[in-house]
């Protein structure tokens, strides 16, 4: 459900499903489908589609109010968790699906000060998801792969998000 809340809040923030999908680095039809699933689960329509974008319905506005509070609580819990980490090493990595990448990261982790303890988060996603994770969601590192003919596009995405990169 938190992902759906994030989706709904982004749509409300920008007033457009298309723009929200771009901001969330996902396809617009996928975001529309996710919102329809959420609305079906809730039993009411969250957004009224108009020619100029979307507007919350009366029930939708109430839902969005509570969704904001829920997300604030998730953030608060995350901050508590971070405070209690002590000397524990924390890594958040976003990677493409591929066993060879997971194997490489596992080898890397096994060589780092295991006596301190570690909190490792691995998210398998596509290149755009990885860029979003590193740029906006607190991931320490991301690995992307792309076809060479798409290189200019991805390098521009990295530059636009003020991310540094190293080719391996």
N, C-alpha and C positions, 0 to 999 in steps of 0.2 A: 504493500500500500504506500510506503513513503515515496517510491518512484512516481506513482500516480499523483500524489500530492504535489510533488515537484513539478510535474507536467502541468497540472491545473494552475498552480501558482504562476508559472512562467507564462501561460496563455493569458491569465488575468493581467499580469504585469505589462505585457506588450500589446494586448488587445487583438492578437492575430494568431491563429493556429499555424499558419505558414511561417511567420517570423519566429514563433516559439520553437517550431521544429528546427529551424536553422540554428537558433541559439543553443538548442539541446543536442545539436549534431545528429539529428535523426531525420528520417524521411517523413514528410508531412502525412502520407497515408497511414503510417505506423502510429503517429501521434493521434490522429483522428480516431483510429481503431481503439487505441488505449483509452481515450476519453469516452468513447461509446461503451466500452466494457465497464468503465468506472460508473458511468451514468446508469447502466443497466443494473449493476450491483447495488447502487444507492437507491434506485427506484425513482429518480427524478433527473431532469435535465439541468446541467450546471451552467451551460452557456447557450445563449440565443444567438444563432448565426445571423448576421446582417450583411448588407452590401459593403459596409465599411469595416467589417471585422466581427468581433464577438463581444457580447456584453453578458455579464452574469444575470441569471434569472434570480428571482427573490430567494428561492431555496439555494441556488448556487452561491449567492453572496454570503448567506449564512454558513454554508459549507466552507467557502474560501476563508472566512474569518477563523473558523476552527482549524482549518488546515494550516494556516499561518502559525497558530499557537502550538499545534502539534510539532511542526518543523522546528520552532524555537526550542521546544523541550528536547527534541532529538539533538540539537546543537548543544544544549546545556549538558546533557548526558555525555556527549562526546568530549566536552571540555573537562568534566570531572574525570573521565577515563584518562585523558592526557595528563592531568595533574598527578595522578597516582602511578604514572609510568616509571618514575624514578630514573635509574640509570638504564632502564631497558631500552634496547635499540629498536627503533620503529622504522619499518620500510613499507612504503606503499608503491607498488609497481603495477603498471598497466601494460599489457602485452597482447599481441595477436595470438589467436589459437594456434598452437603448435607444440608438440611434445618436446622438440629440440630446444625451444626457448625456456620452457619450464625446467628442463633438465639443467640447462646452463645456469639459470638463476638459483636453483637448488644447490648446485655445486658452489656457487659464489657465497651463498648464505652459510653453508657449512664451514667455510674458512674464516668467518668473522667471529671473533670473541664470543663464543657460545656461553661462557660463564656469566655474562651479563644478562642473558635472557633476551628474547626477541619477540616482537609483535610484527608479524609479516602479513600484509594484505596483498593478494594478487587478484587483479581483475583482468579477465580475458575479454577482449573486445576488438573492434576494428580500429583502423588508423585514426579516424576522426574522433571516435570515443576516447582513444588514448590521449589525443591532443587536448580534448576537453578535460579529462581527468587530471592531467598535469597542469594545465592552465588555470582551471577553476575549482578543482575538487581536492586539492592538497596532496596529490600523488607526488612522490619524490622523483620518480623516473618513469619513462615510458619507452617502449620499443615499438616502432612502427615499421611496416614493410609495405612496399608499393611497387607497381610496375615502373620501369624507368621512364616510360612515356608520360607518366603522371608526376614525375619528380618536381617540376616547376610548381604545380598546384600545391603539393605538400610542403615544399620549402616556403612558399608564400604563406600557407596556413601557420607554419611554425613561426615565421617572422611576425605575422600579424598578432600572434599571441605572445610575443616577446619571449620565445623559448629558444634556448640554444640546443644544438644537436651535434652529434658526431656520427659519421658514417662508419659502419662496421661491416 
